[in-house]
């Protein structure tokens, strides 16, 4: 699990979310705007896209995650964003 910091490209605001697993961040629920928006208390997005909330930092919590390159995780977490 990781602590993740997001940047809202629309407003410039930042938010932090905790307890996000690597798979969820890069390929599953938290890899798109509809769930990332929850960190900003935005839960009414009309459709789930990949264009507004990008990952700008990820702090690993598990030993396995600490062995990974954070730059690679951030790149993978944002790979679907335009």
Sine and cosine of phi, psi and omega as CSV:
sin_phi,cos_phi,sin_psi,cos_psi,sin_omega,cos_omega
0.00,0.00,0.52,-0.86,-0.05,-1.00
-0.74,-0.67,0.38,-0.93,0.23,-0.97
-0.99,-0.10,0.80,-0.60,-0.12,-0.99
-0.86,-0.51,0.69,-0.72,0.08,-1.00
-0.94,-0.34,0.76,-0.65,-0.02,-1.00
-0.93,-0.38,0.43,-0.90,0.15,-0.99
-0.88,-0.47,0.78,-0.62,0.08,-1.00
-1.00,0.06,0.94,-0.33,-0.05,-1.00
-0.92,0.38,-0.31,0.95,0.00,-1.00
-0.99,0.14,-0.65,0.76,-0.10,-1.00
-0.94,-0.35,-0.33,0.94,-0.08,-1.00
0.99,0.11,-0.01,1.00,0.02,-1.00
-0.96,0.28,0.42,-0.91,0.06,-1.00
-0.87,-0.49,0.47,-0.88,0.04,-1.00
-0.53,-0.85,0.41,-0.91,-0.01,-1.00
-0.88,-0.48,0.64,-0.77,0.07,-1.00
-0.78,-0.63,0.61,-0.79,-0.05,-1.00
-0.88,-0.47,0.42,-0.91,0.09,-1.00
0.98,0.20,0.45,0.89,-0.02,-1.00
-1.00,-0.08,0.82,-0.58,0.04,-1.00
-0.98,0.19,0.39,-0.92,-0.04,-1.00
-0.85,0.52,-0.73,0.68,0.01,-1.00
-0.87,0.49,-0.72,0.69,0.00,-1.00
-0.88,0.47,-0.62,0.78,-0.04,-1.00
-0.93,0.36,-0.59,0.81,-0.12,-0.99
-0.98,-0.19,-0.42,0.91,-0.12,-0.99
-0.68,-0.73,-0.22,0.98,-0.13,-0.99
-0.84,-0.54,-0.68,-0.73,-0.19,-0.98
-0.79,0.62,-0.67,0.74,-0.07,-1.00
-0.99,-0.11,0.42,0.91,0.05,-1.00
-0.98,-0.20,0.22,0.98,-0.01,-1.00
-0.58,-0.81,0.22,-0.98,-0.12,-0.99
-0.89,0.46,-0.58,0.81,-0.12,-0.99
-0.88,0.47,-0.58,0.82,0.06,-1.00
-1.00,0.01,-0.58,0.81,0.05,-1.00
-0.90,0.44,-0.52,0.85,0.03,-1.00
-0.88,0.47,-0.41,0.91,0.02,-1.00
-0.87,0.49,-0.51,0.86,0.04,-1.00
-0.90,0.43,-0.38,0.92,0.02,-1.00
-0.98,-0.19,0.16,0.99,-0.09,-1.00
0.88,0.47,0.55,0.84,0.08,-1.00
-0.94,-0.34,0.93,-0.37,-0.03,-1.00
-0.80,-0.60,0.32,0.95,-0.05,-1.00
-0.84,-0.55,0.54,0.84,0.04,-1.00
-0.91,0.42,0.71,-0.70,-0.07,-1.00
-0.89,0.46,-0.68,0.73,0.10,-0.99
-0.56,-0.83,0.40,-0.92,-0.10,-1.00
-1.00,0.05,0.89,-0.45,-0.02,-1.00
-0.85,-0.53,-0.05,-1.00,0.07,-1.00
-0.77,-0.64,0.95,0.30,-0.04,-1.00
-0.51,-0.86,-0.16,0.99,-0.14,-0.99
-0.93,-0.37,-0.71,0.71,-0.15,-0.99
-0.93,-0.36,0.96,-0.27,-0.01,-1.00
-0.97,-0.23,0.42,-0.91,0.06,-1.00
-0.99,0.13,0.79,-0.62,0.05,-1.00
-0.91,-0.42,-0.22,0.98,0.05,-1.00
-0.36,-0.93,0.54,-0.84,0.07,-1.00
-0.61,-0.79,0.82,-0.58,-0.01,-1.00
-0.94,-0.34,0.92,-0.40,-0.05,-1.00
-0.94,0.33,0.53,-0.85,0.03,-1.00
-0.91,-0.41,-0.50,0.86,-0.03,-1.00
-1.00,-0.07,0.37,-0.93,0.03,-1.00
-0.88,0.48,-0.63,0.78,0.02,-1.00
-0.88,0.48,-0.70,0.71,0.00,-1.00
-0.92,0.39,-0.53,0.85,-0.01,-1.00
-0.92,0.40,-0.33,0.94,0.02,-1.00
-0.99,0.12,-0.22,0.98,-0.05,-1.00
-1.00,0.03,0.40,-0.92,0.05,-1.00
-0.99,0.14,0.87,-0.50,-0.05,-1.00
-0.91,0.42,-0.55,0.84,0.05,-1.00
-0.88,0.48,-0.63,0.77,0.04,-1.00
-0.92,0.40,-0.65,0.76,0.02,-1.00
-0.89,0.45,-0.72,0.69,0.01,-1.00
-0.89,0.46,-0.68,0.73,0.05,-1.00
-0.86,0.51,-0.74,0.68,-0.01,-1.00
-0.91,0.41,-0.61,0.80,0.00,-1.00
-0.91,0.40,-0.45,0.90,-0.03,-1.00
-0.96,-0.27,0.12,0.99,-0.12,-0.99
-0.90,0.45,-0.44,0.90,0.00,-1.00
-1.00,0.01,-0.03,1.00,-0.04,-1.00
-1.00,0.09,0.59,-0.81,-0.06,-1.00
-1.00,-0.08,0.00,0.00,0.00,0.00
